[in-house]
Amino acid sequence: ETLHDLFIYDGLLGLLTRRRTSGPKKAGDIAGHAFTASCKTYRAVRVGNATFYVHRIVWKMHYGVDADGQIDHIDGDGTNNAITNLRVVDAVENHRNQRLRSSNSSGILGVSKIKRTGRWRSSITIRGHHVHLGVFDSVEEAAAARESANREYGFHANHGASRPLN
């Protein structure tokens, strides 16, 4: 009930706003502040003497219970706290919905060029174990092997997509 006393949550827009004025923070203001952690931008808010991720607060406000795992932002945008964009997952499943890293040189997750031969290597990591998918003559063949492995191992459709850091 304390959360509902402090905040108003718009589940469609994913916005958490303040219910009342407190010091410089006015009623109706968007609650919390944006910050970057693990190369992703999230929102956090102070409640009493503690700081909480906004997505954890909105989960509890919407469902009435704490999330019993990690909360994944399905679209990869850590500031999009629409309830339809949030799901509870374990750490393994959360890692199966990561964006393409900026250090990736091929533009395709799990595909890299072998400089010595000019061929393309495809691989995937499953529960911490590196799985070699093969070496191919074209980047398209290597990408197809990786995409097939993504489906086989249950990776999210957004996994490896190039998306902004929010």
N, C-alpha and C positions, 0 to 999 in steps of 0.2 A: 504493500500500500504506500510506503514511503516514496517509491519511484513515481507512482501515479500522482502523489501530492506535489512532487517536484517538477515533473515533466509531462509534456503532451507528445504523443508519438503518432505521426501520420504514416501508417504502414504502406500506403501507395507511393508516397514520395520518398519514404525512408528518412524523414526528418524528425529529429528530436528537438523540441523547443522547450524553453523555460516557462513554467506555469506562473511564476511570480518574480518580482524584482528583488534582487539581493545585491546591494552595493552597486557597482558599475554594470552589473548584468541585469538587463531589463526583461520583464515578462514578454514572451514572444520571440526573444532572441534565439538563434540556433544554439543549442547547448554544446559545449565542449570546444576543443581546438584541434586543428589538423596537425599531424606529425608523421614523420616517416620512420618506419621500422622495417627491417628486412627488405629494403628496396621497395616498399609499398606504403602508400599514404592511408592512414586511418584517422578516425576521430576519437578523442578521449575526453572524459569529463570527470571533474572532481565531485564526489559525494561525501560529505563530511571530511575526513582526513585522508581519504583514499581516492585513487584515480582508477577509472574503469574505462575499458573500450566501450564506445557507444553501441557497437553491434551486440555486445553481451547484455547491455541494459535493455535494448529494444527486444531482444529475444525473451528476456524474463518478463518484460511488460506484456508482450504479446501472448506468450504461452503460459505464464505464471510460474515457471520453474527455470532454474539455471540450466544452461546447455551442458550436457554430459559428455562433452568432447570439444574439439576445435570447431569454430564457426568459420565456414568457407564462404567467401563472397563469390558466387557462381560466375559472375561476369568479370571477375578479377579486379574490380574497382572497390578498394577498401573503404571508400567514402559513401558508396551506394548501399544504404542500410534498409532498403525496401525489403519487407519480410519475404517476398517472393525471390529475392536474390540471396537469401541466407539459407544455409543448410548445416546441420551438425554432422561432422565426419571425424574419423580418427586421423592421426598424423599421416599415415600412408596415403589415404584417400585425398587429403588436403594437398599433398605433394604431387598428386596426379592431376592437378588443375593449376599448374604454374605457367606463367607467361614465358615467352622466348627471352632468354637472357641477352643483354646487350653485347656480351662478349662472343656470342655465337657468330661464326664467320660464314656459315653456309646459308643462313636464313631459315634452316629447318632443324628443329630439335632432334638430337641424336644422329645427325648426319654431319660427317666431316670429310674434308678432302685429304687424301694421302699425298703429300707433296712429292715424295720420291717417285711415285708411279702415276700420279694424276687420276687415280681411281677414287671411288667414294666408299667410305666405311659407314655402316649403319649399326647402331647399338641402342640399348635401352637398359635402365637400371630398375630391377625388381626387388623390392625389400632389401635394398643395400647391396645387391649382387649385380655386377655388370654382365649383361648378356650380349654377346656378339651376334649380330643378325646377318652379317655377310659383307663382302666387298663387291662393289658393282662398277660397271663401266660408265654409268650415267648417274647424275644426281637424282633424276626422276625415279630410277629403279631403287636407289637407296632410300628415298623418301617413301616410296610405296611399301617397302619392307618395314620401315618404322611405323607407318600408319597402320599397317596390318597388325603389328605387335601392340600398338596402342589399343586397338579394338580387342585383341585377344586377352590382354591383361587388364582390361576394364578402366583405361584412362578416360578422363572427362573429355568431351569433344573440344573444349576450349584449351586443353593442355598444349602448350607450346605455341599458342597463338601470339602474334605480335600485338601487344596492347599497351596502353599508357600505364604509367606507374600509379595512378590514383587507385 
